[in-house]
Amino acid sequence: MPDEPTLGEVVRRFEDRFTDVRDDIKQLGDRIDTKVSQEVYDLRHEALASRVSTLETLREKDAEKLVATRRWLIGAVIMPLVGVLLPVIITLTRGAGS
């Protein structure tokens, strides 16, 4: 009978195991409290997708504005400048050749 634990030792071991289980349950509860619910995750995901969509739309509009600005620059500045300078250049080259 020396291998059998005493009643006090059994109680101590039981209390130790009970404390371990209580700590494990507390840790699980803490981890669950830090997790985000599926509904909140879905709402955040939808909001993020909406923001990305808005940013893509704004980027496309900015690209269209850039193209329009380039067209304006070519049509309003470069073409009239070429229209004015080309006859002058032609006149100067013909005058130098005569």
C-alpha positions in Angstrom: 0.0 0.0 0.0 2.9 2.5 0.0 2.3 3.1 -3.8 -1.2 4.5 -3.1 -1.4 8.3 -2.6 -2.9 9.7 0.6 -6.2 11.5 0.6 -4.4 14.8 1.1 -2.2 14.2 -1.9 -5.2 13.3 -4.0 -6.9 16.5 -3.0 -3.8 18.6 -3.8 -3.4 16.9 -7.2 -7.1 17.5 -7.9 -6.8 21.1 -7.0 -3.8 21.5 -9.2 -5.6 20.0 -12.2 -8.7 22.1 -11.4 -6.5 25.2 -11.4 -4.9 24.2 -14.6 -8.3 23.7 -16.3 -9.5 27.0 -14.9 -6.5 28.8 -16.4 -6.9 27.1 -19.7 -10.6 28.1 -19.8 -9.6 31.7 -19.0 -7.0 31.7 -21.7 -9.5 30.4 -24.2 -12.0 33.0 -23.2 -9.4 35.7 -23.6 -8.6 34.5 -27.1 -12.2 34.3 -28.1 -12.7 37.9 -26.8 -9.9 39.1 -29.1 -11.4 37.5 -32.2 -13.6 39.5 -34.6 -17.1 38.2 -35.3 -17.9 37.1 -38.8 -20.5 39.9 -39.2 -17.9 42.6 -38.3 -15.3 40.9 -40.6 -17.8 40.9 -43.5 -18.7 44.6 -42.9 -15.1 45.6 -42.9 -14.4 43.6 -46.0 -17.3 45.2 -47.8 -16.2 48.7 -46.7 -12.6 48.0 -47.9 -13.9 46.7 -51.2 -16.0 49.8 -51.6 -13.0 52.0 -50.9 -10.9 50.1 -53.4 -13.6 50.5 -56.0 -13.9 54.2 -55.3 -10.1 54.7 -55.6 -10.0 52.8 -58.9 -12.8 55.0 -60.2 -10.9 58.1 -59.2 -7.7 56.8 -60.8 -9.5 56.2 -64.0 -10.9 59.8 -63.9 -7.5 61.2 -63.3 -6.1 59.2 -66.2 -8.9 60.6 -68.4 -8.1 64.2 -67.2 -4.4 63.6 -68.0 -5.3 62.5 -71.6 -7.6 65.5 -71.9 -4.9 67.8 -70.7 -2.4 66.4 -73.2 -4.9 66.8 -76.1 -5.6 70.4 -75.0 -1.8 71.1 -74.9 -1.3 69.7 -78.4 -4.4 71.4 -79.8 -4.1 74.8 -78.1 -0.4 75.3 -77.8 1.7 73.2 -80.0 -0.4 73.2 -83.2 -0.7 77.0 -83.3 3.0 77.4 -82.5 3.8 75.0 -85.4 1.3 76.9 -87.6 3.1 80.2 -86.9 6.7 78.9 -87.0 6.4 76.7 -90.1 5.8 79.5 -92.6 8.6 81.5 -91.0 11.0 78.5 -91.4 9.9 77.9 -94.9 10.3 81.5 -95.9 13.8 81.6 -94.3 14.9 78.4 -96.1 13.6 79.6 -99.5 15.1 83.0 -99.0 18.5 81.5 -98.2 18.3 79.3 -101.2 17.6 82.1 -103.7 
